[in-house]
């Protein structure tokens, strides 16, 4: 069980690299609706409105950063890059790095179902914290925090092409060259409900072309499609 909020606040601010002027914003950012619904007398707000705001501020920061890069990306490429960088998987990784789960105020239902580890709760909390910082200090300070939290993720995405939609590319190739769609099949599923790992293979005309492993079916399919495209390019 995490420490009470008042004892945790300095640790969370240290992890963020930001100290709040109005700590009420921070408290709201880590309050899940399940907690507010159970403790309406203690908490009048929960973090969904801040999440909405933070999503927009994050999107602007990433878009501005991509636009300012020396490399000249098309609008389509920048859209794909932005979508990749603000998706729930990346935000969940950032949330885990901040250990946001330790600071969340959750209701009993979420506590009993491992809510402190759920991707959606951690990712949404990151967006809520961004919204809270924006209200507390404005855009320049928020942009600075966001870029610090992202670290090398933006440059890594550019060099490793993690943002590229391999599934769509494979589908287009299969339709054009074979007249069929790729067939993704779950080969193995391991781990507890909140920590599942999927192994998926992609078949083209009944033949295996690629295998991928991921924490979600989508990630595993993307990895399988990437391997399939590499194999096709060598033929």
Buried (B, 14 or more C-beta within 10 A) or exposed (E): EBEEBEEBBEBBBEBBEBEBEEBEBBBBBBBBBBBBEBEEEEBEBBBBEBBEBBBEBBBBBBBEBBEEEEEEBEEEBBBBBBEBBBEBBBBBBBBBEBBBBBBBBBBEEBBEEBBBBBBEBBBBBBBBBBBBBBBBBEEEEBBBBBBEBBEEBBEEBBEEEBBBBBBEBBBEBBEEEEEEEBBBEEBEEEEEEEEEBBBBBBBBEEEBBBBBBBBBBBBBBBBBBBBBBEEBEEE
